[in-house]
Amino acid sequence: MSSNMDKVIEPRPRTASRLLVPGLAVVAVIALGAYIVERAGASRLSVDPTRLTAARVERGEFREYYPFDGTVEPVTTVYLDIEEGGRVEEIFLEGGQHVDQGELILRFSNATLQRNSIDTETRLVENLNALRNTQISLAQSTLQLKDALLDLDYRIADVEKTYARYEELVSSNENSDLTREEFERTADELGYLRDKRRLLVERIAQEEILSRQQLEQAEQSIERLNLSLDLLNRIVESLEVRAPISGFLSSIDAQIGENIARGHRLGQIDRLDAYKISVRIDQYYISRVQVGTPGRFTLDGQRHAVVVEKIYPEVENDAFTVDVRVDGDLPGSLRRGQRLTVELSFSEPTESLMVSRGGFYQQTGGRWAYLIAEDRRSAIRAPIRLGRQNPRFVEVLEGLKDGDWIVSSSYDAFNEAEELTFTEPIVLRP
């Protein structure tokens, strides 16, 4: 009876939609858990503090400077460049020693130059004699013309007397042997002589002008010839190389018997009573370096002040050169060619909050740093703002206070985590 009354109810088959909903829920839970774990890992990172470097934020005198390599050079250097080439005959002094002004260093020989000098000197003397003969000839011509004028004046005076007597006789109507023809001939002769005198006076004036011009040209030519002769003599004298100043002679780049061309540099003489420091500076600082920019260097444990004295405008290999002079007494141990590190200051020292410059600055650009907690077991990422800098310190403007400690070593391995937890308290060394 019961078997006829009971009805078997078969289970409803599961559809795809009924299975999908629980599966998505499980996946969502797993994904959320993974995201939380991932975010937790990105926000907090456990690190070994023995591999880190810490720096303290403190207040002190901040100086904006940058070090540059410099070389000690003498203020006065004279180069020994050959004016005319030749064969080295004798070397009287070797390099590396003191020389006095005018002291003979070495001697050249140049047969061609010496022969040309003698020939040129001979021609100059001949031209000089010719010019002097021209001066004498002009002077003699002037004297001859003046002598002719003197004779003509004498003749004119004599004819004038004769004409005056004839004229008196003609006007008195006295009987005489004077004929009308003689009187007229005398008058004509007097007119002719007077015209001739005017012409001679004009010729003398023209001759004086031409003579003056020729004499001026002759004197100028003589002066030029004398200058040329002096130049030739100086060139011949340059075959004997002498010290132009007293000082320290560098090594001599010459050997006996060697033929050296014109313009070759044999060496140099340095005056050792004053030094300068030649400094190469990156062109990044070209707008900040000026004449008068102060600086300093350290030598034998002592600091010495310097100041920029000259700036060379040429930029080569992304750097330019300046000369700095020591502001005060020169250190006794300063030597030519010595290498020094010169620190140039770009601002006046000021009382500022600052922290040691470490590897963190390269990763963060000075925008944030890991601030170490008071218990020294962790450090959190804190926004900061930094200002001026030098090779050792950077100025703190915002985000940190006096006495704070930050992780100053590189942040490369931290993946910008929000917090660092230390496996043991970090050691803070002042």
Secondary structure, 3 states (H helix, E strand, C coil): CHHHHCCCCCCCCCCHHHHHHHHHHHHHHHHHHHHHHHHHHHHEEEECHHHCCEEECEEEEECCEEEEEEEEEEEEEEEEECCCCEEEEEECCCCCEEECCCCEEEEEECHHHHHHHHHHHHHHHHHHHHHHHHHHHHHHHHHHHHHHHHHHHHHHHHHHHHHHHHHHHHHHCCCCCCCHHHHHHHHHHHHHHHHHHHHHHHHHHHHHHHHHHHHHHHHHHHHHHHHHHHHHHHHHHCCEEECCCCEEECCCCCCCCCEECCCCEEEEEEEEEEEEEEEEEEHHHCCCCCCCCEEEEEECCEEEEEEEEEEEEEEECCEEEEEEEECCCCCCCCCCCCEEEEEEECCCCEEEEEEECCCHHHHHCCCEEEEECCCCCEEEEEECEEEEECCCEEEEEECCCCCCEEECCCCHHHCCCCEEEECCCCCCCC
